[in-house]
Amino acid sequence: MLKDREVSEILAKECAQQASVLRMIASENIVSDDVLAALGSCFVNRYSEGYPGKRYYQGQAHTDALEQLTCARAKALFGAGHVNVQSYSGSPANMAAYMALCGVGDRIVGLGLNSGGHLTHGWKVNFSGKLYEAHQVEVNRETEHLDYDEVAALCRQVRPKVLFIGTTSYSLALDFARLREIADECGAYLVADIAHVAGLVVAGAYPNPVPYADVVTLTTHKTLRGPRGGMILCRSEHAKAIDRAVFPGIQGGPHMNQIAALAVALDEAQQPAFRAYGHQMVANARALASALTSRGLRIVSGGTDCHLMVVDLRPKGVDGKRAAMALEESGIVCNFNAIPYDPNPPRMPSGIRLGTPSLTTRGLKEAEMIRIADWIVEVLDAPEDAATHQRIAASIHNFLSAYPNRH
Ligand SMILES: *Cc1c(COP(=O)(O)O)cnc(C)c1O
């Protein structure tokens, strides 16, 4: 309880809400009490510009020890040649990767937003689309799979300096060996952005790009279940350029409390229980996808290899925005999402994105996913029926009381 009453009140309501609804936003999770404690530790008081042994401020014995420990844990966990743990989040980590590997005006190739890529992969209103000559590849219109021949053809034509591939709402596993071949063929650097799937990679539930990519960027707060933050892994030959791009290229002082929490999360991620957690996220997503499919919905790309999926709602005649609002009223929180080649506008797209990280952390398994699919379909069949929404919200609240909202 804080002395600040107003903030305490909002905080208490937020905590109660997180506990009582099905949190299915694919980028969210629930951190451990230890991660939370490290994030709220006295390291928040420090300023530590620079790197261990090369700081611009005095009194850094413990910040140096902490950052070195965090880097060592990350290197071991991902098998990387070099690690930088200072990025404030995923977007600045991506900015650092570009800055280290190419210059303003250079050509880049990324995965389009509606095909499941991220804003930072060359979207026109993002820095990546403004500072670089960005070309985007889209998934195949028929299969909604990433077609590697099409990626190769675009790269042959564009000859990018950087091939930047990662997924925010694409549910199938990427073939990093093939992407490496394509990058080599046109003399491009390969960056793999595993912001979403980093925890799955650690768990062995998703391919690891580290052997193939020049640089791998990730967020530490999605499936990796750590504090909000970013991380960069790279081959040793890029170490200097990456470190310089992060500091002083983009950022000032690192958030040492965030790095403390990351160290704790990395230790948690190397435990056997985390392996099981990673595989369960995927098993849950597959159970949910197949239950939704058998109830008349369509999963974009035909299924999932990870913790998320985009659901095409057109079979139910409801748009993504309306559906996401009705689901929220029913105690199911997700986000509206475009589908590839979406005929509808971005604020009212044809789909929703669903993810299993938070639910899996709470201990839900395949059987519960089927129950959730029933609730989702019931809401989508009655998107304007407030009484149905209230009844389902109450059932979900009751159902979730059996699952602790922490771990
Ligand atoms: C979430 C995400 C990011 C950005 O991370 P932020 O921490 O929100 O800046 C970058 N790339 C991908 C693929 C993501 O999914």
The ligand as a MOL file (V3000), in Angstrom:
LIG
                    3D

  0  0  0     0  0            999 V3000
M  V30 BEGIN CTAB
M  V30 COUNTS 15 15 0 0 0
M  V30 BEGIN ATOM
M  V30 1 C 6.9320 -6.1550 -29.3370 0
M  V30 2 C 7.8270 -6.1460 -30.5070 0
M  V30 3 C 8.8120 -5.1570 -30.6640 0
M  V30 4 C 8.8700 -3.9090 -29.8420 0
M  V30 5 O 9.0150 -4.0170 -28.5190 0
M  V30 6 P 8.6600 -2.7760 -27.5520 0
M  V30 7 O 9.2650 -3.2230 -26.2860 0
M  V30 8 O 7.1720 -2.6730 -27.5550 0
M  V30 9 O 9.3220 -1.5680 -28.1200 0
M  V30 10 C 9.7070 -5.2820 -31.7020 0
M  V30 11 N 9.6380 -6.3150 -32.5480 0
M  V30 12 C 8.6890 -7.2570 -32.4530 0
M  V30 13 C 8.6750 -8.3840 -33.4450 0
M  V30 14 C 7.7490 -7.1980 -31.4380 0
M  V30 15 O 6.7880 -8.1230 -31.3740 0
M  V30 END ATOM
M  V30 BEGIN BOND
M  V30 1 1 1 2
M  V30 2 1 2 3
M  V30 3 2 2 14
M  V30 4 1 3 4
M  V30 5 2 3 10
M  V30 6 1 4 5
M  V30 7 1 5 6
M  V30 8 2 6 7
M  V30 9 1 6 8
M  V30 10 1 6 9
M  V30 11 1 10 11
M  V30 12 2 11 12
M  V30 13 1 12 13
M  V30 14 1 12 14
M  V30 15 1 14 15
M  V30 END BOND
M  V30 END CTAB
M  END
